[in-house]
Every structure is written in C-alpha cells, then in structure tokens.
C-alpha cells in the first residue's frame, strides 16, 4: 500500500467499523469488526513474538493486538516476579484475564 496515506485508509475503513453483524437480533451479543485507529505495530519486528504467534494464532479467538499485549504483560511480569504463570478458565486460547 505504498503511496496511500494512513488517513485515507482510515476513512476507507470507517464503514466497516460501524457495521454490525448481529443486525440487532434479540438474544444475540453485539458483533462488529474491530479496526483500531493506531498504526504503531511493534509485533511486526518482534521475532520471538512472530515465531510464537505463528504456532497459536489459528487456535485463538483473540486478535493480534490483544495477543501481543498479553505477551508483553507476561514478559514484563516474568522479568520482575519469579515463578510460574497459570492460565485458568479460557476457551480456545482466549484470554483468562
């Protein structure tokens, strides 16, 4: 997408941001596509994350933004606090916390 300004892409994505997939159906939780406005993508150059994420992304219900944030939280925590981490109460590799 060389030559296209990020602001132009963001405007093109606006209709998708506001599209609901549940169509207001009763007893159905609201559904839409999550498209952030941020363009900073540190996971694109994080070799360890890319390698680990390639193994789990197909089994996860969590988008890459949240997977990267979770990995960063684990990295920061384990750097300062010794011990193990236990993930409890998750479904298909979604987040427990």
C-alpha positions as CSV (number, residue, x, y, z in Angstrom):
1,X,0.0,0.0,0.0
2,X,2.8,2.4,-0.8
3,X,1.8,5.9,-1.7
4,X,-1.5,5.6,0.2
5,X,-1.8,7.9,3.3
6,X,-2.8,6.2,6.5
7,X,-5.6,8.8,6.9
8,X,-7.0,7.7,3.6
9,X,-7.1,4.1,4.6
10,X,-8.7,5.0,7.9
11,X,-11.5,6.8,6.1
12,X,-12.0,3.8,3.8
13,X,-12.3,1.5,6.9
14,X,-14.9,3.7,8.7
15,X,-17.9,1.9,7.2
16,X,-16.6,-1.4,8.4
17,X,-16.0,-0.1,11.9
18,X,-19.7,0.8,12.2
19,X,-21.1,-2.3,10.6
20,X,-23.0,-4.6,13.0
21,X,-23.1,-8.3,12.2
22,X,-25.8,-9.2,14.7
23,X,-28.3,-6.8,13.0
24,X,-29.9,-6.0,16.4
25,X,-31.2,-9.6,16.7
26,X,-32.6,-10.2,20.2
27,X,-30.7,-12.5,22.4
28,X,-27.5,-12.2,20.3
29,X,-24.5,-10.3,21.7
30,X,-23.4,-7.3,19.6
31,X,-20.9,-8.2,16.9
32,X,-18.6,-6.0,14.8
33,X,-15.1,-5.9,13.3
34,X,-12.5,-4.3,15.5
35,X,-10.3,-2.0,13.4
36,X,-8.1,0.3,15.6
37,X,-7.1,3.7,14.5
38,X,-3.5,3.2,15.7
39,X,-0.8,2.5,13.1
40,X,2.0,1.5,15.5
41,X,2.6,-2.2,15.1
42,X,5.6,-3.3,17.2
43,X,4.8,-7.0,16.7
44,X,5.9,-6.7,13.0
45,X,9.5,-6.6,14.1
46,X,9.4,-8.8,17.2
47,X,11.0,-12.0,16.0
48,X,10.2,-14.0,19.2
49,X,6.5,-13.0,19.1
50,X,6.2,-13.7,15.4
51,X,7.6,-17.2,15.9
52,X,5.4,-18.0,18.9
53,X,2.3,-16.4,17.4
54,X,2.6,-18.5,14.3
55,X,2.1,-21.6,16.4
56,X,-1.1,-20.3,18.3
57,X,-2.9,-17.8,16.1
58,X,-5.1,-20.4,14.3
59,X,-6.4,-21.8,17.6
60,X,-7.0,-18.4,19.2
61,X,-10.2,-16.3,19.3
62,X,-8.0,-13.3,20.3
63,X,-6.9,-10.8,17.7
64,X,-3.2,-10.0,17.2
65,X,-3.5,-6.7,19.1
66,X,-4.6,-8.4,22.3
67,X,-2.2,-11.4,21.8
68,X,0.7,-9.0,21.6
69,X,-0.4,-7.0,24.6
70,X,-0.8,-10.3,26.6
71,X,2.7,-11.4,25.6
72,X,4.1,-8.1,26.6
73,X,2.4,-8.3,30.0
74,X,3.8,-11.8,30.6
75,X,7.3,-10.6,29.6
76,X,7.2,-7.7,31.9
77,X,5.8,-9.7,34.8
78,X,8.2,-12.6,34.5
79,X,11.2,-10.3,34.2
80,X,10.4,-8.9,37.7
81,X,8.5,-11.7,39.5
82,X,9.9,-15.2,39.8
83,X,7.6,-18.2,39.4
84,X,5.1,-19.8,37.0
85,X,2.0,-18.5,35.3
86,X,-1.2,-20.5,35.2
87,X,-3.9,-19.6,32.7
88,X,-7.3,-20.7,34.1
89,X,-10.8,-20.6,32.6
90,X,-10.1,-20.0,28.9
91,X,-11.7,-21.3,25.8
92,X,-9.8,-21.8,22.5
93,X,-6.8,-19.8,23.8
94,X,-8.9,-16.7,24.5
95,X,-7.7,-14.6,27.5
96,X,-8.5,-15.5,31.0
97,X,-7.5,-12.1,32.4
